[in-house]
């Protein structure tokens, strides 16, 4: 099931399980996973996209291994908050993916996540080659961390 409302998504989560965060690009999918107390996002890997069935099978494998209870897709909104073709593509992928898993799915505004990831990698003095290898899953971690921080705010309300 796909949830636009973060609090409704949160109600569907199991305790002692992780969330998976995805930065869906045209050529790659950045993957990050949270800890089981849903406080810290860790970059895991970047998947080179092939076709939906292969990509989704790889993601389902990670979800199973990491015991994930929910999926968060970064939603690439335009700077004015509108949704363009990339956001529509992400929503389509999420709709198709929801047919392959019973896990709840939600979205998180990913504006500037890649910029933040690039800045962090530059500050860590990462080589250009290494940045290219890890940028997508580091961006996925920024997306997931933003979502986790929002869940914590909801818990405190």
Residue pairs with C-beta under 8 A, 6 or more apart in sequence:
1 12
1 98
1 102
1 104
1 105
2 94
2 95
2 98
2 104
2 105
2 106
3 9
3 12
3 104
3 105
3 106
4 106
4 107
6 106
6 147
6 150
6 151
6 154
7 154
9 70
9 104
9 105
9 106
10 151
10 154
12 70
12 104
13 19
13 38
13 69
13 70
13 104
14 69
16 36
17 36
17 67
17 68
17 69
17 70
18 33
18 34
18 35
18 36
18 38
18 66
18 67
18 68
18 69
19 33
19 34
19 38
19 68
19 69
19 70
19 71
19 72
19 144
19 147
19 148
20 31
20 32
20 33
20 34
20 59
20 62
20 63
20 66
20 68
20 70
20 71
20 72
20 144
21 31
21 32
21 33
21 34
21 41
21 72
21 73
21 74
21 108
21 140
21 141
21 143
21 144
21 145
21 147
22 29
22 30
22 31
22 32
22 59
22 71
22 72
22 73
22 74
22 140
22 143
23 29
23 30
23 31
23 32
23 74
23 110
23 113
23 114
23 136
23 137
23 139
23 140
23 143
24 73
24 74
24 89
24 90
24 93
25 49
25 136
26 49
26 89
27 48
27 49
28 46
28 47
28 48
28 49
28 136
29 46
29 47
29 49
29 55
29 59
29 136
30 43
30 46
30 135
30 136
30 137
30 138
30 139
30 140
31 43
31 44
31 45
31 46
31 47
31 59
31 62
31 137
31 140
32 41
32 42
32 43
32 44
32 137
32 140
32 141
32 143
32 144
32 145
33 41
33 42
33 44
33 62
33 66
33 68
33 144
34 40
34 41
34 42
34 144
34 148
35 42
36 67
38 148
38 151
38 152
39 148
39 152
40 145
40 148
41 140
41 141
41 142
41 143
41 144
41 145
41 148
42 141
43 134
43 137
43 138
43 140
43 141
44 62
44 66
44 137
44 140
45 62
45 137
46 133
46 134
46 136
46 137
47 55
47 58
47 59
49 55
52 93
52 96
56 96
56 97
56 100
59 97
60 100
60 101
62 68
63 71
63 101
63 103
68 103
69 103
69 104
70 103
70 104
70 105
70 106
71 94
71 97
71 101
71 103
71 104
71 105
71 106
72 105
72 106
72 107
72 108
72 143
72 144
72 147
73 90
73 93
73 94
73 105
73 106
73 107
73 108
74 90
74 107
74 108
74 109
74 110
74 113
74 139
74 140
74 143
75 83
75 87
75 90
75 91
75 107
75 108
75 109
75 110
76 84
76 86
76 87
76 90
76 110
76 111
77 83
77 84
77 87
77 109
77 110
77 111
78 84
78 87
79 111
83 91
90 107
91 107
94 105
94 107
97 105
98 105
106 147
108 143
108 144
108 146
108 147
108 150
109 146
110 139
110 142
110 143
113 139
113 142
113 143
113 146
114 135
114 139
116 139
116 142
117 135
117 138
117 139
117 141
117 142
118 131
118 135
120 138
121 130
121 131
121 134
121 135
121 138
122 131
126 134
